[in-house]
Amino acid sequence: MKRKQPLPIDLLERMAAALKVLAHPHRLKIVELLEDEKEASVSLIHERLHLAQAMTSQHLGHMKRVGLLASTRKGKEVWYRIADNRALTILDCIRKKQEAVR
């Protein structure tokens, strides 16, 4: 059996930080929404998830700080999009696991 190369610690640290942030149901719902919408304003995300605007902004801020999301200001609104496709990979793993349980 071929031995796998060890992963660099800096990569593992970044991935651990991203996984910690994604380990929240509302944040996973944000990824799911952005997967469909490609880009969404804070207002749209807050309406779709039925969360308080302040809570929505906190979740988005955490996700942006670890590089999962990127944002653009359009007038008075901030729009978010997925910046790291590994967030989608995590969502796909959850879906595959759910399908296997059925």
N, C-alpha and C positions, 0 to 999 in steps of 0.2 A: 504494500500500500504506500502510495506516494505521500510524503510528509508535507503538510501545508505550511506555508510561510507564516510566521507569527505576525499579527497585526501591530502596527506602530501604536504606542501608548497614546500619542496625541489624537489619533483617529478614534481610539476607543473612548477617550475622555469626551470628545465632541459628540460621539454617538450616545454615550451614557447621558449626557446633558439633554440631548434631543429626546431620548426615550423617557426621561423623567418628565419632561414637559408634555409629551404625548400621552402620558399615563393618567389622563383625565378625560372623562367622557365628553365634556363640552368641547374640549380642544380637538378630540377626534371628530366630533360633529362639524367643527369648523373646517377641518381638512376635507371631510366629505362634501360639504357645501361648496368649498372652493374648487374641488375636483370637478363638480358639475358646472359651476358658474364661471370658472377660470379666474374671475376677479369680482370682488364684492366690496361695497362700502361698509363701514362700521354699522351704519344704520340698518342696512339690509341684513347683515349677519345677526345683529341684535334682535331684529323682528323675527327672522326665521327660527332662531334658537330660543326665543321667548325668555331672554336673559335681560337683566338690567344693563343699560348702556355702559355704566362704569365697570361692571363685571366683564362684559364683552371686551372692552378696551384693555382690561388687565390680562385676559387670556391672550389677546392678540399681541400685546407687548411682550409677554413671556415667549411666545412662539417666534416673534421677530428677533428677540435678543439671542436666541440660539441658532438663528439662521434658517428656520423652517419657512418663514414667511418674509415677503418683501412688501413695501408699501409705496404708494404714490399719492401725492396730494393733488386733488382735482377741485379747484375752488376751495370751498370750506370743508369738503369731505376728504377723508383718507380712505383709499381703496387698497385692499390687500389681495395678494396672490401667493401661490405656493412658490417658494424659492428653492426648495430642496425636495426633489422627487422621492427621496427616501421616505418622506411622510406618507406618500401614496403607497409605497411598498408595504409599510406597516399596516395600512388600511386593507390592502389586498390580502395580507397574511391573515388578518382577522376574518375577512370574508371567506377565505378558503377553509379556515378552521370551522366556521359556522356551517358551511356547506357539508363538511365531512361529518358533522354531528347529526345532520338531518337524516 
